[in-house]
Amino acid sequence: MSQDAPPPRGSDVPDGWDRLQSAVDERSPEPRRSFPGATPQEPTSLIPVIAGSWGDLAVMLGLTAAALVALRLAGHGAPFAAAPWAIAVAVLWWLVAAAAVLTVRRATPGMAAAGISFAGAVAPARLPWVLLVALLLAATLGLPSAVGRPGWALRVAAGKPLIAAGHDLP
């Protein structure tokens, strides 16, 4: 291996490459939407709100099934006897995931899949209440949302309105 100096390169690095183009305090551009032409609006239909609850329930059921399959593959004889444990682990995993997604995306995993979210960031003090309401809505298949305006329970828990974008539902 020779210790020759690297060959000289031309000036292919532009001047000012290490400087910001704009001030850091400027407002960031509008976030991208899954449906570019859609404008966020309050959900007028009950379907996305119930779909969000069903999505959260599906996540929990999937986690429960995964825990039971893991027990069976690990050689435990009666995985269904451990169903309460698997359900508790699934709910715990959902709570952690939902808290992270709620903080970053302003929605639970089921809400995000259904295309609804909160209009603003949920205050940290309200986060446990929103998770509790979302958990109760998932356990009741979202049926309490059918009484009153769509998503009223989530709206009250978060203190923020719900928005839906890209739904052509009545």
Backbone hydrogen bonds, N-H to C=O, Kabsch-Sander energy under -0.5 kcal/mol:
donor,donor_aa,acceptor,acceptor_aa,energy
12,D,10,G,-2.2
17,W,14,P,-1.2
19,R,16,G,-1.7
26,E,23,A,-1.1
38,A,35,F,-1.7
41,Q,164,A,-2.0
50,I,46,L,-2.4
51,A,47,I,-2.9
52,G,48,P,-2.0
53,S,49,V,-1.6
54,W,50,I,-2.6
55,G,51,A,-2.4
56,D,52,G,-2.0
57,L,53,S,-2.2
58,A,54,W,-2.7
59,V,55,G,-2.0
60,M,56,D,-2.1
61,L,57,L,-2.8
62,G,58,A,-2.5
63,L,59,V,-2.2
64,T,60,M,-2.3
65,A,61,L,-2.7
66,A,62,G,-2.3
67,A,63,L,-2.1
68,L,64,T,-2.3
69,V,65,A,-2.6
70,A,66,A,-2.4
71,L,67,A,-2.1
72,R,68,L,-2.1
73,L,69,V,-2.8
74,A,70,A,-1.7
75,G,72,R,-1.3
76,H,71,L,-2.0
81,A,78,A,-1.0
82,A,78,A,-0.5
82,A,79,P,-1.0
83,A,80,F,-1.2
86,A,82,A,-2.6
87,I,83,A,-2.8
88,A,84,P,-2.3
89,V,85,W,-2.5
90,A,86,A,-2.3
91,V,87,I,-2.6
92,L,88,A,-2.3
93,W,89,V,-2.7
94,W,90,A,-2.5
95,L,91,V,-2.6
96,V,92,L,-2.1
97,A,93,W,-2.7
98,A,94,W,-3.5
99,A,95,L,-2.2
100,A,96,V,-2.0
101,V,97,A,-2.8
102,L,98,A,-2.8
103,T,99,A,-1.7
104,V,100,A,-2.2
105,R,101,V,-3.3
106,R,101,V,-0.5
106,R,102,L,-0.8
107,A,101,V,-0.7
112,A,108,T,-2.8
113,A,109,P,-2.0
114,A,110,G,-1.7
115,G,111,M,-0.8
115,G,112,A,-0.7
116,I,111,M,-2.5
117,S,163,I,-2.3
118,F,106,R,-2.8
119,A,161,P,-2.9
126,R,123,A,-1.4
127,L,123,A,-0.9
127,L,124,P,-0.5
130,V,126,R,-2.4
131,L,127,L,-2.4
132,L,128,P,-2.3
133,V,129,W,-2.5
134,A,130,V,-2.7
135,L,131,L,-2.4
136,L,132,L,-2.5
137,L,133,V,-2.7
138,A,134,A,-2.1
139,A,135,L,-2.2
140,T,136,L,-1.5
141,L,138,A,-1.2
142,G,137,L,-3.2
143,L,140,T,-1.7
145,S,142,G,-1.5
146,A,143,L,-2.0
147,V,144,P,-1.2
148,G,146,A,-0.6
152,W,149,R,-1.6
155,R,151,G,-2.4
156,V,152,W,-2.4
157,A,153,A,-2.3
158,A,154,L,-2.4
159,G,155,R,-2.0
160,K,155,R,-0.6
163,I,117,S,-3.4
164,A,41,Q,-3.6
165,A,115,G,-1.3
